[in-house]
Amino acid sequence: MLRPGSLLLFCFTSAVFAEDWPQFRGPTGQGISAETGLALTWSEKESVRWKTAIPGRGWSSPAIAGGRIWLTTATESGRSLRAVSVDAESGKITRDVEVFRVANPGAIHEKNSHASPTALIEGDRVYVHYGPQGTACLTSDGAVVWQTRLAYAPGHGSGGSPVLYDDLLIVACDGTDVQYVIALDKTTGKQRWKRERQGLMAFSTPLVFRAEGGDQVVSVGGRRTVAYEP
């Protein structure tokens, strides 16, 4: 029997893992997949290949690359912020890493969790973000490469996921006190640039795209959308 608040990860019988899905909303950040032949109907029994219980509570989407699924989750009422790796073929949990230990997780909305942002995979690196409680880079084996904390007061908890642009890890930080977009060096976690974003909280994930006048990072706020030169 699952404990209250536990997560279930399902794998449906299809070619769903043929295409990597390494970040929130897939390779382009727009929720588009080129895969075909996927299941059109399913239930807890129909079309299910395996089902795995994930400890804790986290609203992150699965990030998939190289036959591994990465999720974020929080146990101990948000005091233990974790990254979990699951084998895509068997559903076996292969890594369960405590990335941050937090004394005071802070308040969240009742419909949110302390581990809602989706992990991002690039090669043998996994980037995870838990709002102001911590941002980190892990190896594919679960070793911590670097850790940092970004100061803001989200109020309802965090939701926006990180994105990559070349050697930059970019995150939108939506707080009740301040809203900004920050770019970290993906190899060290050090700040490369930081810009305020007007427009109230939105908990959105930045979108990187190539425009005619040059590459842009777009961040959506509550009342304003801002494009940055990355």
Backbone hydrogen bonds, N-H to C=O, Kabsch-Sander energy under -0.5 kcal/mol:
donor,donor_aa,acceptor,acceptor_aa,energy
6,S,3,R,-2.1
7,L,54,I,-2.6
9,L,52,T,-2.9
10,F,8,L,-0.5
11,C,50,W,-2.2
13,T,47,S,-3.3
14,S,12,F,-0.9
18,A,15,A,-2.1
21,W,64,I,-2.1
26,G,23,Q,-2.1
29,G,26,G,-1.1
31,G,25,R,-3.2
32,I,25,R,-0.5
43,S,46,E,-1.5
48,V,45,K,-0.9
49,R,11,C,-3.4
50,W,11,C,-1.2
52,T,9,L,-2.5
54,I,7,L,-3.2
57,R,74,A,-2.4
60,S,115,A,-1.1
63,A,70,W,-2.1
64,I,21,W,-2.8
65,A,68,R,-2.2
68,R,65,A,-1.7
69,I,86,V,-2.7
70,W,63,A,-3.0
71,L,84,V,-2.5
73,T,82,R,-2.0
74,A,57,R,-1.2
75,T,80,S,-2.4
78,G,75,T,-0.7
79,R,75,T,-0.6
79,R,76,E,-1.3
80,S,75,T,-2.1
81,L,79,R,-0.6
81,L,100,F,-2.6
82,R,73,T,-3.2
82,R,80,S,-0.6
83,A,97,V,-2.2
84,V,71,L,-2.8
85,S,95,R,-2.3
86,V,69,I,-2.8
87,D,92,K,-3.0
88,A,67,G,-2.6
91,G,87,D,-2.7
94,T,85,S,-2.5
94,T,92,K,-0.5
95,R,85,S,-1.5
97,V,83,A,-2.8
99,V,81,L,-2.4
99,V,97,V,-0.8
100,F,81,L,-1.7
102,V,79,R,-3.2
102,V,100,F,-0.5
109,H,156,H,-2.4
112,N,109,H,-2.2
120,L,127,Y,-2.2
121,I,22,P,-2.5
122,E,125,R,-2.6
125,R,122,E,-2.1
126,V,138,L,-2.6
127,Y,120,L,-3.3
128,V,136,A,-2.5
130,Y,131,G,-0.5
130,Y,134,G,-3.3
133,Q,130,Y,-1.4
134,G,131,G,-1.6
135,T,148,T,-2.9
136,A,128,V,-2.8
137,C,146,W,-2.2
138,L,126,V,-3.2
139,T,143,A,-2.4
140,S,124,D,-1.5
142,G,139,T,-2.1
145,V,137,C,-3.2
146,W,137,C,-1.2
148,T,135,T,-2.4
151,A,149,R,-0.5
156,H,154,P,-2.4
163,V,170,I,-2.2
165,Y,168,L,-2.4
168,L,165,Y,-2.5
169,L,184,L,-3.0
170,I,163,V,-3.2
170,I,168,L,-0.6
171,V,182,I,-2.4
173,C,171,V,-0.5
173,C,180,Y,-3.5
174,D,172,A,-0.7
175,G,173,C,-0.7
175,G,178,V,-1.8
176,T,153,A,-3.9
180,Y,173,C,-2.1
181,V,195,R,-2.9
182,I,171,V,-2.6
183,A,193,W,-2.9
184,L,169,L,-3.2
185,D,190,K,-3.3
186,K,167,D,-2.5
188,T,185,D,-0.6
189,G,185,D,-3.4
192,R,183,A,-3.2
193,W,183,A,-1.5
195,R,181,V,-2.7
197,R,179,Q,-2.6
207,L,218,V,-2.2
209,F,216,Q,-2.2
211,A,209,F,-0.6
211,A,214,G,-1.1
214,G,211,A,-1.5
216,Q,209,F,-2.7
217,V,228,Y,-2.3
218,V,207,L,-2.8
219,S,226,V,-2.9
221,G,219,S,-0.5
221,G,224,R,-3.0
222,G,199,G,-1.1
222,G,200,L,-1.4
223,R,199,G,-1.8
226,V,219,S,-2.6
228,Y,217,V,-2.7
